[in-house]
Amino acid sequence: MDKQLPLRTKVYIDGYNLYYGCLKGSPFKWLDIYRLFKDEILPSITVVNSQSKPLSIVLCNESPVNFFTAKILGNAASSPDSVSSQARYHQALKNLYPNEVSIVEGYYSINKVSARKVSDVDSSIKPKDCSDVIIWKMEEKQSDVNLALHAYHDAIVGNIDHAVFVTNDTDISPALKMIKENTSVLVGVVVPVRNPEERRANAELTKYADWKRTHINQDEIERSQLPRVISGRRKATEKPDSWYANPDKLNEIIELAKPVCGGRSKVFKWLEKANPHMQGQYPIKLLQTNEGAELVLAYVKNWISDLKNN
């Protein structure tokens, strides 16, 4: 029998794929993954039954968005605050979405291993003819398995009618295959890249999908940012300064403006408000470009100078 009722839907996000495909190097890592799918991605999808009739989609009440990730290792982190920033982000999601978002953690392993070195003289030399070198190999463990098992369990016990996979990793394809062979659950695949020309949807995944979305738009990511500060039981969680564009300029602006505005939080309120002296633009958005950051910094310096002279 064709599905008619709203499709009970869960989203399964490969955090590693999402980060490297959409967020790395951007000022939008403070991503509201629940809003991204509830308000942006899922409404853009049309799912139909065998008679080509559109079906409505509804997120499940319990843990509709599942985020599979691993804690960064401090001895391999690229930035001194990478570990604390990731922990802050996870806490923000837990505080804001205690029932809607489930964070499932694997782990990273890092080991010294022997690997074949590409020849400095001739890169076409085959690996078997190259010398060995010792390297550090870091791997994310259990995340793929956790994602596959959670999705298959939800499908096989009847928790869902519709599973949305956010990944381009072929390691997940056996789970999709088993869901299609053993259940009536519909499967969607969202490839977590901003530009579909840079990395195409993997055919090993999409051949099991009832629908696919080949990318996530930059403006969808920008619209789906968490509030800067999220309250919690013990204390509030705030977006790390290093996750903004031009963090050095931001910190300089904060330190200059704190005495004038009356504290850090009031500086941010000023930054997040449209400024008539900047053609109605938001200073915090201007910070996303080097030119805009210089404009905001110059304005703050002139503002302070004028106050001193008056």
Secondary structure, 3 states (H helix, E strand, C coil): CCCCCCEEEEEEEEHHHHHHHHHCCCCCCCECHHHHHHHHHHHHCCEECCCCCEECEEECCCCCEEEEEECCCHHHCCCCCHHHHHHHHHHHHHHHCCCCEEEEEEEEEEEEEEEECCCCCCCCCCHHHCCEEEEEEEEEECHHHHHHHHHHHHHHCCCCCEEEEECCCHHHHHHHHHHHHHCCCEEEEECCCCCCCCCCCCHHHHCCCCEEECCCCHHHHHHCECCCEECCCCCCEECCHHHCCCHHHHHHHHHHHHHHHCCHHHHHHHHCCCEHHHCCECHHHHCCCHHHHHHHHHHHHHHHHHHHHC
